[in-house]
Amino acid sequence: MSYSQSVIKQLGKDAPYSWFLFDQAKSNPRYCYNDFREQSNALEAYLDTFTVALNGGDDIDNWLDINDWGSCFILAALGVGHCRPDLFDKALDGLKEKQETHYREILDACRWYDCDDLSPWLLKLCKHSSPVANQTVLALARRQTFNISDEMLSLFIQDHHPAVRSQLFHWFGEQGYGQHLDLIKMHYSNENPQVAYAAARAGFLLNQSDAREYLKQVALSDNSYMREAIALLFIKQEEGTVLEDWLTQLWNSEHVSLRVKAYAIAVSGMSAWIEKLLELMEDRDVARVAGEALAIITGVDLEESELDDAEVCDDCDFIKKEQEAKEKSTRSSKRFVHVWEEDLPIPAVEKVYEWWYAQDLKSKSGERYLAGQVISESSLNKILSSGNQSQRQIASLHLSLNFSYRWTDINQC
């Protein structure tokens, strides 16, 4: 046995949890690229400890609770990395359609190691015939890991599960695969919002004029895909006056969440709208996301620039913590509240006002900005290697939509 029982017990909990932290870091704006890589390296270290055990002949699959988030990743990654079909099968046996992380776990596992031939693992996924497995195969194809054969494509087209159909439509759009436009358009009005958005996005990427109207409907209706639809429309939007009209319409809508409004301003990159973000900062419920939207446009780090509300009086510390606990409870029940929102700094409104009116960006209202830089191919590539996760995601969309780059996943292991 490579480790003591106490170490094995701790590894069985800490290693899966390390994947969970890595997964959460993918969308957390508190992480820049280097921070994200550090989280990846931490997870790699846990895999190394399991590798030592495998080389020592230990039966590591008994160390893990398959129901813990991250356990399927550990088993599947080690299976792929060490050519252990038994471990990969164990991970697939634990797949559950309603376990929201399983799809991402298997996807990350298949991409973790540089594998010359994924076909044995893809074959296992295809034979598994579960929605999670099919969704993963299509997601791997989206990331150019392999090409989908005509036979495989036919099988996916016959799969009506919403998650699988959505991945298929995303693949159609990103690969410029227009042979099934009729199928795509048939689902613009699908009652499932996930499928409807994926179909409209595919049509939009395939330059179908009618798809834009459906995307607008998604962007203006109360659904889980508003942010994604807004990002596509705003980033692909070439006419500044039309973008201005869109922002005005969103801002004035009573049905659009303030968090979505802040994100729309951030994605637009229009510095003329930053005063609206300053207004939102005065509302403690959305102050954090307004500050993050400001950071997306200007590149400012509120904490490093001492623009955050970090001063707490010792006498009122308990009262303030009690107030923040109540606010957190209220926020967690609202839509469009991400798990990382509580980690964001609260802007010090007066300081931010003073800082903003001292900047040059405000006088260049005709430009669009991301991370403090005028958007261009050169600046977007710099942001991919230095920005935070929110900025990197937007930069990647700009490059694929406006500069003919292939769609890429910024969270490649």
Stockholm file with secondary structure:
# STOCKHOLM 1.0

chainA/1-413         MSYSQSVIKQLGKDAPYSWFLFDQAKSNPRYCYNDFREQSNALEAYLDTFTVALNGGDDIDNWLDINDWGSCFILAALGVGHCRPDLFDKALDGLKEKQETHYREILDACRWYDCDDLSPWLLKLCKHSSPVANQTVLALARRQTFNISDEMLSLFIQDHHPAVRSQLFHWFGEQGYGQHLDLIKMHYSNENPQVAYAAARAGFLLNQSDAREYLKQVALSDNSYMREAIALLFIKQEEGTVLEDWLTQLWNSEHVSLRVKAYAIAVSGMSAWIEKLLELMEDRDVARVAGEALAIITGVDLEESELDDAEVCDDCDFIKKEQEAKEKSTRSSKRFVHVWEEDLPIPAVEKVYEWWYAQDLKSKSGERYLAGQVISESSLNKILSSGNQSQRQIASLHLSLNFSYRWTDINQC
#=GR chainA/1-413 SS CCSCHHHHHHHHHHHHHHHHHHHHHTTCTTCBHHHHHHHHHHHHHHHHHHHHHHHTTCCGGGGSCTTSTTHHHHHHHHHHHTTCHHHHHHHHHTCCTTCTTHHHHHHHHHHHSCCSCCHHHHHHHHHHCCHHHHHHHHHHHHTTSSCCCHHHHHHHHTCCCHHHHHHHHHHHHHTTCCTTHHHHHHTTTCSSHHHHHHHHHHHHHTTCHHHHHHHHHHHHSSSTTHHHHHHHHHHHCCCHHHHHHHHHHHHHCTTSCHHHHHHHHHHHTBGGGHHHHHHHTTSTTTHHHHHHHHHHHHCCCTTTTTCBCCCCCGGGHHHHHHHHHHHHHHHHTSTTCCTTGGGSCCBCHHHHHHHHTTCSGGGCTTSBEETTEECCHHHHHHHHHHSBHHHHHHHHHHHHHHSCCCCCCTTCC
#=GC SS_cons         CCSCHHHHHHHHHHHHHHHHHHHHHTTCTTCBHHHHHHHHHHHHHHHHHHHHHHHTTCCGGGGSCTTSTTHHHHHHHHHHHTTCHHHHHHHHHTCCTTCTTHHHHHHHHHHHSCCSCCHHHHHHHHHHCCHHHHHHHHHHHHTTSSCCCHHHHHHHHTCCCHHHHHHHHHHHHHTTCCTTHHHHHHTTTCSSHHHHHHHHHHHHHTTCHHHHHHHHHHHHSSSTTHHHHHHHHHHHCCCHHHHHHHHHHHHHCTTSCHHHHHHHHHHHTBGGGHHHHHHHTTSTTTHHHHHHHHHHHHCCCTTTTTCBCCCCCGGGHHHHHHHHHHHHHHHHTSTTCCTTGGGSCCBCHHHHHHHHTTCSGGGCTTSBEETTEECCHHHHHHHHHHSBHHHHHHHHHHHHHHSCCCCCCTTCC
//
